[in-house]
Amino acid sequence: MAIRIRLDVVLAERQMKGKELAEQVGITEQNLSLLRTGKVKGLRFTTLDKICQILECQPGDILSYIDDDAN
């Protein structure tokens, strides 16, 4: 998939644990783990909005696009 999840990087920069973020966003740690590893097929805008509010970041800080066909 060409979309990469950079949530671990942003969490490290903010010195925040995944468990804390999951609690504040209102999702399970398991769902956050799936998101962090890129094993999700979709992400609700409401969830992305809450993550960005809590981490004080932009969606582009968490998501990046890599053109897999460019290689």
Distance bins in CASP14 RR format, pairs under 12 A and 6 or more apart:
PFRMAT RR
TARGET T0000
AUTHOR 0000-0000-0000
RMODE 2
METHOD distances of the structure
MODEL  1
1 37 0 0 0 0 0 1 0 0 0 0 0
1 38 1 0 0 1 0 0 0 0 0 0 0
1 39 0 0 0 0 0 1 0 0 0 0 0
1 40 0 0 0 0 0 1 0 0 0 0 0
1 41 0 0 0 0 1 0 0 0 0 0 0
1 42 0 0 0 0 0 1 0 0 0 0 0
1 63 0 0 0 0 0 1 0 0 0 0 0
1 64 0 0 0 0 0 1 0 0 0 0 0
1 65 0 0 0 0 1 0 0 0 0 0 0
1 66 0 0 0 0 1 0 0 0 0 0 0
1 67 0 0 0 0 0 1 0 0 0 0 0
1 68 1 0 0 1 0 0 0 0 0 0 0
2 38 0 0 0 0 0 1 0 0 0 0 0
2 63 0 0 0 0 0 1 0 0 0 0 0
2 64 0 0 0 0 1 0 0 0 0 0 0
2 65 1 0 1 0 0 0 0 0 0 0 0
2 66 1 0 1 0 0 0 0 0 0 0 0
2 67 1 0 0 1 0 0 0 0 0 0 0
2 68 1 0 1 0 0 0 0 0 0 0 0
2 69 0 0 0 0 1 0 0 0 0 0 0
2 70 0 0 0 0 1 0 0 0 0 0 0
2 71 0 0 0 0 0 1 0 0 0 0 0
3 35 0 0 0 0 0 1 0 0 0 0 0
3 38 0 0 0 0 1 0 0 0 0 0 0
3 40 0 0 0 0 0 1 0 0 0 0 0
3 41 0 0 0 0 0 1 0 0 0 0 0
3 42 0 0 0 0 1 0 0 0 0 0 0
3 43 0 0 0 0 1 0 0 0 0 0 0
3 59 0 0 0 0 0 1 0 0 0 0 0
3 60 0 0 0 0 0 1 0 0 0 0 0
3 62 0 0 0 0 0 1 0 0 0 0 0
3 63 1 0 0 1 0 0 0 0 0 0 0
3 64 1 0 0 1 0 0 0 0 0 0 0
3 65 1 0 0 1 0 0 0 0 0 0 0
3 66 1 0 0 1 0 0 0 0 0 0 0
3 67 0 0 0 0 0 1 0 0 0 0 0
3 68 0 0 0 0 0 1 0 0 0 0 0
4 36 0 0 0 0 0 1 0 0 0 0 0
4 37 0 0 0 0 0 1 0 0 0 0 0
4 38 1 0 0 1 0 0 0 0 0 0 0
4 60 0 0 0 0 0 1 0 0 0 0 0
4 62 0 0 0 0 1 0 0 0 0 0 0
4 63 1 0 0 1 0 0 0 0 0 0 0
4 64 1 0 1 0 0 0 0 0 0 0 0
4 65 1 0 0 1 0 0 0 0 0 0 0
4 66 1 0 1 0 0 0 0 0 0 0 0
4 67 0 0 0 0 0 1 0 0 0 0 0
4 68 0 0 0 0 0 1 0 0 0 0 0
5 11 0 0 0 0 0 1 0 0 0 0 0
5 32 0 0 0 0 0 1 0 0 0 0 0
5 33 0 0 0 0 0 1 0 0 0 0 0
5 34 0 0 0 0 1 0 0 0 0 0 0
5 35 1 0 0 1 0 0 0 0 0 0 0
5 36 1 0 0 1 0 0 0 0 0 0 0
5 37 1 0 0 1 0 0 0 0 0 0 0
5 38 1 0 1 0 0 0 0 0 0 0 0
5 39 0 0 0 0 1 0 0 0 0 0 0
5 40 0 0 0 0 1 0 0 0 0 0 0
5 42 0 0 0 0 0 1 0 0 0 0 0
5 43 0 0 0 0 1 0 0 0 0 0 0
5 48 0 0 0 0 0 1 0 0 0 0 0
5 51 0 0 0 0 0 1 0 0 0 0 0
5 59 0 0 0 0 0 1 0 0 0 0 0
5 60 0 0 0 0 0 1 0 0 0 0 0
5 61 0 0 0 0 0 1 0 0 0 0 0
5 62 1 0 0 1 0 0 0 0 0 0 0
5 63 1 0 0 1 0 0 0 0 0 0 0
5 64 0 0 0 0 1 0 0 0 0 0 0
5 65 0 0 0 0 0 1 0 0 0 0 0
5 66 0 0 0 0 0 1 0 0 0 0 0
6 12 0 0 0 0 0 1 0 0 0 0 0
6 13 0 0 0 0 1 0 0 0 0 0 0
6 35 0 0 0 0 0 1 0 0 0 0 0
6 36 0 0 0 0 1 0 0 0 0 0 0
6 37 0 0 0 0 0 1 0 0 0 0 0
6 38 0 0 0 0 0 1 0 0 0 0 0
6 51 0 0 0 0 0 1 0 0 0 0 0
6 55 0 0 0 0 0 1 0 0 0 0 0
6 57 0 0 0 0 1 0 0 0 0 0 0
6 58 0 0 0 0 0 1 0 0 0 0 0
6 59 0 0 0 0 0 1 0 0 0 0 0
6 60 0 0 0 0 1 0 0 0 0 0 0
6 61 1 0 0 1 0 0 0 0 0 0 0
6 62 1 0 1 0 0 0 0 0 0 0 0
6 63 1 0 0 1 0 0 0 0 0 0 0
6 64 1 0 1 0 0 0 0 0 0 0 0
6 65 0 0 0 0 0 1 0 0 0 0 0
6 66 0 0 0 0 0 1 0 0 0 0 0
7 13 0 0 0 0 0 1 0 0 0 0 0
7 14 0 0 0 0 0 1 0 0 0 0 0
7 16 0 0 0 0 0 1 0 0 0 0 0
7 18 0 0 0 0 1 0 0 0 0 0 0
7 21 0 0 0 0 1 0 0 0 0 0 0
7 22 0 0 0 0 0 1 0 0 0 0 0
7 25 0 0 0 0 0 1 0 0 0 0 0
7 31 0 0 0 0 0 1 0 0 0 0 0
7 32 0 0 0 0 1 0 0 0 0 0 0
7 33 0 0 0 0 0 1 0 0 0 0 0
7 34 0 0 0 0 0 1 0 0 0 0 0
7 35 1 0 0 1 0 0 0 0 0 0 0
7 36 1 0 1 0 0 0 0 0 0 0 0
7 37 0 0 0 0 1 0 0 0 0 0 0
7 38 0 0 0 0 1 0 0 0 0 0 0
7 40 0 0 0 0 0 1 0 0 0 0 0
7 43 0 0 0 0 0 1 0 0 0 0 0
7 47 0 0 0 0 0 1 0 0 0 0 0
7 48 0 0 0 0 0 1 0 0 0 0 0
7 51 1 0 0 1 0 0 0 0 0 0 0
7 52 0 0 0 0 0 1 0 0 0 0 0
7 54 0 0 0 0 0 1 0 0 0 0 0
7 55 0 0 0 0 1 0 0 0 0 0 0
7 57 0 0 0 0 1 0 0 0 0 0 0
7 59 0 0 0 0 0 1 0 0 0 0 0
7 60 0 0 0 0 0 1 0 0 0 0 0
7 61 0 0 0 0 1 0 0 0 0 0 0
7 62 1 0 1 0 0 0 0 0 0 0 0
7 63 0 0 0 0 1 0 0 0 0 0 0
7 64 0 0 0 0 0 1 0 0 0 0 0
8 14 0 0 0 0 0 1 0 0 0 0 0
8 16 0 0 0 0 0 1 0 0 0 0 0
8 17 0 0 0 0 0 1 0 0 0 0 0
8 18 0 0 0 0 1 0 0 0 0 0 0
8 21 0 0 0 0 0 1 0 0 0 0 0
8 32 0 0 0 0 0 1 0 0 0 0 0
8 33 0 0 0 0 0 1 0 0 0 0 0
8 35 0 0 0 0 0 1 0 0 0 0 0
8 36 1 0 1 0 0 0 0 0 0 0 0
8 37 0 0 0 0 1 0 0 0 0 0 0
8 38 0 0 0 0 0 1 0 0 0 0 0
8 55 0 0 0 0 0 1 0 0 0 0 0
8 61 0 0 0 0 0 1 0 0 0 0 0
8 62 0 0 0 0 1 0 0 0 0 0 0
9 16 0 0 0 0 0 1 0 0 0 0 0
9 36 0 0 0 0 0 1 0 0 0 0 0
9 55 0 0 0 0 0 1 0 0 0 0 0
9 57 0 0 0 0 0 1 0 0 0 0 0
9 60 0 0 0 0 0 1 0 0 0 0 0
9 61 0 0 0 0 1 0 0 0 0 0 0
9 62 0 0 0 0 1 0 0 0 0 0 0
9 63 0 0 0 0 0 1 0 0 0 0 0
9 64 0 0 0 0 1 0 0 0 0 0 0
10 16 0 0 0 0 1 0 0 0 0 0 0
10 18 0 0 0 0 0 1 0 0 0 0 0
10 21 0 0 0 0 1 0 0 0 0 0 0
10 35 0 0 0 0 0 1 0 0 0 0 0
10 36 0 0 0 0 0 1 0 0 0 0 0
10 51 0 0 0 0 1 0 0 0 0 0 0
10 52 0 0 0 0 1 0 0 0 0 0 0
10 54 0 0 0 0 0 1 0 0 0 0 0
10 55 1 0 1 0 0 0 0 0 0 0 0
10 56 0 0 0 0 1 0 0 0 0 0 0
10 57 1 0 1 0 0 0 0 0 0 0 0
10 58 0 0 0 0 1 0 0 0 0 0 0
10 59 0 0 0 0 0 1 0 0 0 0 0
10 60 0 0 0 0 1 0 0 0 0 0 0
10 61 1 0 1 0 0 0 0 0 0 0 0
10 62 1 0 1 0 0 0 0 0 0 0 0
10 63 0 0 0 0 0 1 0 0 0 0 0
10 64 0 0 0 0 0 1 0 0 0 0 0
11 17 1 0 0 1 0 0 0 0 0 0 0
11 18 1 0 1 0 0 0 0 0 0 0 0
11 19 0 0 0 0 0 1 0 0 0 0 0
11 20 0 0 0 0 1 0 0 0 0 0 0
11 21 1 0 0 1 0 0 0 0 0 0 0
11 22 0 0 0 0 0 1 0 0 0 0 0
11 24 0 0 0 0 0 1 0 0 0 0 0
11 25 0 0 0 0 0 1 0 0 0 0 0
11 32 0 0 0 0 1 0 0 0 0 0 0
11 33 0 0 0 0 0 1 0 0 0 0 0
11 35 0 0 0 0 0 1 0 0 0 0 0
11 36 0 0 0 0 1 0 0 0 0 0 0
11 51 0 0 0 0 1 0 0 0 0 0 0
11 54 0 0 0 0 0 1 0 0 0 0 0
11 55 1 0 0 1 0 0 0 0 0 0 0
11 57 0 0 0 0 0 1 0 0 0 0 0
11 61 0 0 0 0 0 1 0 0 0 0 0
11 62 0 0 0 0 1 0 0 0 0 0 0
12 18 0 0 0 0 0 1 0 0 0 0 0
12 21 0 0 0 0 0 1 0 0 0 0 0
12 36 0 0 0 0 0 1 0 0 0 0 0
12 55 0 0 0 0 0 1 0 0 0 0 0
13 55 0 0 0 0 1 0 0 0 0 0 0
13 56 0 0 0 0 0 1 0 0 0 0 0
13 57 0 0 0 0 1 0 0 0 0 0 0
13 61 0 0 0 0 1 0 0 0 0 0 0
13 62 0 0 0 0 0 1 0 0 0 0 0
14 20 0 0 0 0 1 0 0 0 0 0 0
14 21 0 0 0 0 1 0 0 0 0 0 0
14 24 0 0 0 0 0 1 0 0 0 0 0
14 51 0 0 0 0 0 1 0 0 0 0 0
14 52 0 0 0 0 0 1 0 0 0 0 0
14 54 0 0 0 0 1 0 0 0 0 0 0
14 55 1 0 1 0 0 0 0 0 0 0 0
14 56 1 0 0 1 0 0 0 0 0 0 0
14 57 0 0 0 0 1 0 0 0 0 0 0
14 61 0 0 0 0 0 1 0 0 0 0 0
14 62 0 0 0 0 0 1 0 0 0 0 0
15 21 0 0 0 0 0 1 0 0 0 0 0
15 55 0 0 0 0 0 1 0 0 0 0 0
16 22 0 0 0 0 0 1 0 0 0 0 0
16 23 0 0 0 0 0 1 0 0 0 0 0
16 24 0 0 0 0 1 0 0 0 0 0 0
16 25 0 0 0 0 0 1 0 0 0 0 0
16 32 0 0 0 0 0 1 0 0 0 0 0
16 51 0 0 0 0 0 1 0 0 0 0 0
16 54 0 0 0 0 1 0 0 0 0 0 0
16 55 1 0 0 1 0 0 0 0 0 0 0
16 56 0 0 0 0 0 1 0 0 0 0 0
16 57 0 0 0 0 0 1 0 0 0 0 0
17 23 0 0 0 0 1 0 0 0 0 0 0
17 24 0 0 0 0 0 1 0 0 0 0 0
17 29 0 0 0 0 1 0 0 0 0 0 0
17 32 0 0 0 0 0 1 0 0 0 0 0
17 36 0 0 0 0 0 1 0 0 0 0 0
18 24 0 0 0 0 1 0 0 0 0 0 0
18 25 0 0 0 0 1 0 0 0 0 0 0
18 26 0 0 0 0 0 1 0 0 0 0 0
18 27 0 0 0 0 0 1 0 0 0 0 0
18 28 0 0 0 0 0 1 0 0 0 0 0
18 29 1 0 0 1 0 0 0 0 0 0 0
18 30 0 0 0 0 0 1 0 0 0 0 0
18 31 0 0 0 0 0 1 0 0 0 0 0
18 32 1 0 1 0 0 0 0 0 0 0 0
18 33 0 0 0 0 1 0 0 0 0 0 0
18 35 0 0 0 0 0 1 0 0 0 0 0
18 36 1 0 0 1 0 0 0 0 0 0 0
18 51 0 0 0 0 0 1 0 0 0 0 0
18 54 0 0 0 0 0 1 0 0 0 0 0
18 55 0 0 0 0 0 1 0 0 0 0 0
19 25 0 0 0 0 0 1 0 0 0 0 0
19 26 0 0 0 0 0 1 0 0 0 0 0
19 27 0 0 0 0 0 1 0 0 0 0 0
19 28 0 0 0 0 0 1 0 0 0 0 0
19 29 1 0 1 0 0 0 0 0 0 0 0
19 30 0 0 0 0 0 1 0 0 0 0 0
19 32 0 0 0 0 1 0 0 0 0 0 0
19 33 0 0 0 0 0 1 0 0 0 0 0
19 36 0 0 0 0 0 1 0 0 0 0 0
20 26 0 0 0 0 0 1 0 0 0 0 0
20 29 0 0 0 0 1 0 0 0 0 0 0
20 32 0 0 0 0 0 1 0 0 0 0 0
20 54 0 0 0 0 1 0 0 0 0 0 0
20 55 0 0 0 0 0 1 0 0 0 0 0
21 27 0 0 0 0 1 0 0 0 0 0 0
21 28 0 0 0 0 0 1 0 0 0 0 0
21 29 0 0 0 0 1 0 0 0 0 0 0
21 31 0 0 0 0 0 1 0 0 0 0 0
21 32 1 0 0 1 0 0 0 0 0 0 0
21 33 0 0 0 0 0 1 0 0 0 0 0
21 35 0 0 0 0 1 0 0 0 0 0 0
21 36 0 0 0 0 1 0 0 0 0 0 0
21 47 0 0 0 0 0 1 0 0 0 0 0
21 50 0 0 0 0 1 0 0 0 0 0 0
21 51 1 0 0 1 0 0 0 0 0 0 0
21 52 0 0 0 0 0 1 0 0 0 0 0
21 53 0 0 0 0 0 1 0 0 0 0 0
21 54 1 0 0 1 0 0 0 0 0 0 0
21 55 1 0 0 1 0 0 0 0 0 0 0
21 57 0 0 0 0 0 1 0 0 0 0 0
21 62 0 0 0 0 0 1 0 0 0 0 0
22 28 1 0 0 1 0 0 0 0 0 0 0
22 29 1 0 1 0 0 0 0 0 0 0 0
22 30 0 0 0 0 1 0 0 0 0 0 0
22 31 1 0 0 1 0 0 0 0 0 0 0
22 32 1 0 1 0 0 0 0 0 0 0 0
22 33 0 0 0 0 1 0 0 0 0 0 0
22 34 0 0 0 0 0 1 0 0 0 0 0
22 35 0 0 0 0 1 0 0 0 0 0 0
22 36 0 0 0 0 0 1 0 0 0 0 0
22 47 0 0 0 0 0 1 0 0 0 0 0
22 50 0 0 0 0 0 1 0 0 0 0 0
22 51 0 0 0 0 1 0 0 0 0 0 0
22 54 0 0 0 0 0 1 0 0 0 0 0
23 29 0 0 0 0 1 0 0 0 0 0 0
23 32 0 0 0 0 1 0 0 0 0 0 0
23 50 0 0 0 0 0 1 0 0 0 0 0
23 54 0 0 0 0 1 0 0 0 0 0 0
24 32 0 0 0 0 0 1 0 0 0 0 0
24 47 0 0 0 0 0 1 0 0 0 0 0
24 50 1 0 0 1 0 0 0 0 0 0 0
24 51 0 0 0 0 1 0 0 0 0 0 0
24 52 0 0 0 0 0 1 0 0 0 0 0
24 53 0 0 0 0 1 0 0 0 0 0 0
24 54 1 0 1 0 0 0 0 0 0 0 0
24 55 0 0 0 0 1 0 0 0 0 0 0
25 31 0 0 0 0 1 0 0 0 0 0 0
25 32 1 0 0 1 0 0 0 0 0 0 0
25 35 0 0 0 0 1 0 0 0 0 0 0
25 43 0 0 0 0 0 1 0 0 0 0 0
25 44 0 0 0 0 0 1 0 0 0 0 0
25 46 0 0 0 0 1 0 0 0 0 0 0
25 47 1 0 0 1 0 0 0 0 0 0 0
25 48 0 0 0 0 1 0 0 0 0 0 0
25 49 0 0 0 0 1 0 0 0 0 0 0
25 50 1 0 1 0 0 0 0 0 0 0 0
25 51 1 0 1 0 0 0 0 0 0 0 0
25 52 0 0 0 0 0 1 0 0 0 0 0
25 53 0 0 0 0 1 0 0 0 0 0 0
25 54 1 0 0 1 0 0 0 0 0 0 0
25 55 0 0 0 0 1 0 0 0 0 0 0
26 32 0 0 0 0 1 0 0 0 0 0 0
26 44 0 0 0 0 0 1 0 0 0 0 0
26 46 0 0 0 0 0 1 0 0 0 0 0
26 47 0 0 0 0 1 0 0 0 0 0 0
26 50 1 0 0 1 0 0 0 0 0 0 0
26 51 0 0 0 0 0 1 0 0 0 0 0
26 54 0 0 0 0 0 1 0 0 0 0 0
27 33 0 0 0 0 0 1 0 0 0 0 0
27 34 0 0 0 0 1 0 0 0 0 0 0
27 35 0 0 0 0 1 0 0 0 0 0 0
27 36 0 0 0 0 0 1 0 0 0 0 0
27 40 0 0 0 0 0 1 0 0 0 0 0
27 43 0 0 0 0 0 1 0 0 0 0 0
27 44 0 0 0 0 1 0 0 0 0 0 0
27 46 0 0 0 0 0 1 0 0 0 0 0
27 47 1 0 0 1 0 0 0 0 0 0 0
27 48 0 0 0 0 0 1 0 0 0 0 0
27 50 0 0 0 0 1 0 0 0 0 0 0
27 51 0 0 0 0 1 0 0 0 0 0 0
27 54 0 0 0 0 0 1 0 0 0 0 0
28 34 0 0 0 0 1 0 0 0 0 0 0
28 35 0 0 0 0 0 1 0 0 0 0 0
28 47 0 0 0 0 0 1 0 0 0 0 0
29 35 0 0 0 0 0 1 0 0 0 0 0
29 36 0 0 0 0 0 1 0 0 0 0 0
30 36 0 0 0 0 0 1 0 0 0 0 0
30 37 0 0 0 0 0 1 0 0 0 0 0
30 39 0 0 0 0 0 1 0 0 0 0 0
30 40 0 0 0 0 0 1 0 0 0 0 0
31 37 0 0 0 0 0 1 0 0 0 0 0
31 38 0 0 0 0 0 1 0 0 0 0 0
31 39 0 0 0 0 0 1 0 0 0 0 0
31 40 1 0 0 1 0 0 0 0 0 0 0
31 42 0 0 0 0 0 1 0 0 0 0 0
31 43 0 0 0 0 0 1 0 0 0 0 0
31 44 0 0 0 0 0 1 0 0 0 0 0
31 47 0 0 0 0 1 0 0 0 0 0 0
31 51 0 0 0 0 0 1 0 0 0 0 0
32 38 0 0 0 0 0 1 0 0 0 0 0
32 39 0 0 0 0 0 1 0 0 0 0 0
32 40 0 0 0 0 0 1 0 0 0 0 0
32 43 0 0 0 0 0 1 0 0 0 0 0
32 47 0 0 0 0 1 0 0 0 0 0 0
32 50 0 0 0 0 0 1 0 0 0 0 0
32 51 0 0 0 0 1 0 0 0 0 0 0
32 54 0 0 0 0 0 1 0 0 0 0 0
33 39 0 0 0 0 1 0 0 0 0 0 0
33 40 0 0 0 0 0 1 0 0 0 0 0
34 40 1 0 1 0 0 0 0 0 0 0 0
34 41 0 0 0 0 1 0 0 0 0 0 0
34 42 0 0 0 0 0 1 0 0 0 0 0
34 43 0 0 0 0 0 1 0 0 0 0 0
34 47 0 0 0 0 0 1 0 0 0 0 0
35 41 0 0 0 0 0 1 0 0 0 0 0
35 42 0 0 0 0 1 0 0 0 0 0 0
35 43 1 0 0 1 0 0 0 0 0 0 0
35 44 0 0 0 0 0 1 0 0 0 0 0
35 47 0 0 0 0 1 0 0 0 0 0 0
35 48 0 0 0 0 1 0 0 0 0 0 0
35 51 0 0 0 0 1 0 0 0 0 0 0
35 62 0 0 0 0 1 0 0 0 0 0 0
35 63 0 0 0 0 0 1 0 0 0 0 0
36 43 0 0 0 0 0 1 0 0 0 0 0
36 51 0 0 0 0 0 1 0 0 0 0 0
36 62 0 0 0 0 0 1 0 0 0 0 0
38 62 0 0 0 0 0 1 0 0 0 0 0
38 63 0 0 0 0 0 1 0 0 0 0 0
38 64 0 0 0 0 0 1 0 0 0 0 0
40 47 0 0 0 0 1 0 0 0 0 0 0
40 48 0 0 0 0 0 1 0 0 0 0 0
40 63 0 0 0 0 0 1 0 0 0 0 0
42 48 0 0 0 0 1 0 0 0 0 0 0
42 63 0 0 0 0 0 1 0 0 0 0 0
43 49 0 0 0 0 0 1 0 0 0 0 0
43 50 0 0 0 0 0 1 0 0 0 0 0
43 51 0 0 0 0 1 0 0 0 0 0 0
43 52 0 0 0 0 0 1 0 0 0 0 0
43 59 0 0 0 0 1 0 0 0 0 0 0
43 62 0 0 0 0 1 0 0 0 0 0 0
43 63 0 0 0 0 1 0 0 0 0 0 0
44 50 0 0 0 0 1 0 0 0 0 0 0
44 51 0 0 0 0 0 1 0 0 0 0 0
45 51 0 0 0 0 0 1 0 0 0 0 0
45 52 0 0 0 0 0 1 0 0 0 0 0
45 59 0 0 0 0 1 0 0 0 0 0 0
45 63 0 0 0 0 0 1 0 0 0 0 0
46 52 0 0 0 0 0 1 0 0 0 0 0
46 53 0 0 0 0 0 1 0 0 0 0 0
47 53 0 0 0 0 0 1 0 0 0 0 0
47 54 0 0 0 0 0 1 0 0 0 0 0
47 59 0 0 0 0 0 1 0 0 0 0 0
47 62 0 0 0 0 0 1 0 0 0 0 0
48 54 0 0 0 0 0 1 0 0 0 0 0
48 55 0 0 0 0 0 1 0 0 0 0 0
48 57 0 0 0 0 0 1 0 0 0 0 0
48 58 0 0 0 0 0 1 0 0 0 0 0
48 59 1 0 1 0 0 0 0 0 0 0 0
48 60 0 0 0 0 1 0 0 0 0 0 0
48 61 0 0 0 0 0 1 0 0 0 0 0
48 62 1 0 0 1 0 0 0 0 0 0 0
48 63 0 0 0 0 1 0 0 0 0 0 0
49 55 0 0 0 0 0 1 0 0 0 0 0
49 57 0 0 0 0 0 1 0 0 0 0 0
49 58 0 0 0 0 0 1 0 0 0 0 0
49 59 0 0 0 0 1 0 0 0 0 0 0
49 62 0 0 0 0 0 1 0 0 0 0 0
50 56 0 0 0 0 0 1 0 0 0 0 0
50 57 0 0 0 0 0 1 0 0 0 0 0
50 59 0 0 0 0 0 1 0 0 0 0 0
50 62 0 0 0 0 0 1 0 0 0 0 0
51 57 1 0 0 1 0 0 0 0 0 0 0
51 58 0 0 0 0 0 1 0 0 0 0 0
51 59 0 0 0 0 1 0 0 0 0 0 0
51 60 0 0 0 0 0 1 0 0 0 0 0
51 61 0 0 0 0 1 0 0 0 0 0 0
51 62 1 0 0 1 0 0 0 0 0 0 0
51 63 0 0 0 0 0 1 0 0 0 0 0
52 58 1 0 0 1 0 0 0 0 0 0 0
52 59 1 0 0 1 0 0 0 0 0 0 0
52 60 0 0 0 0 1 0 0 0 0 0 0
52 61 1 0 0 1 0 0 0 0 0 0 0
52 62 1 0 0 1 0 0 0 0 0 0 0
52 63 0 0 0 0 0 1 0 0 0 0 0
53 59 0 0 0 0 0 1 0 0 0 0 0
54 62 0 0 0 0 0 1 0 0 0 0 0
55 61 1 0 0 1 0 0 0 0 0 0 0
55 62 1 0 0 1 0 0 0 0 0 0 0
56 62 0 0 0 0 0 1 0 0 0 0 0
57 63 0 0 0 0 0 1 0 0 0 0 0
58 64 0 0 0 0 0 1 0 0 0 0 0
59 65 0 0 0 0 0 1 0 0 0 0 0
END
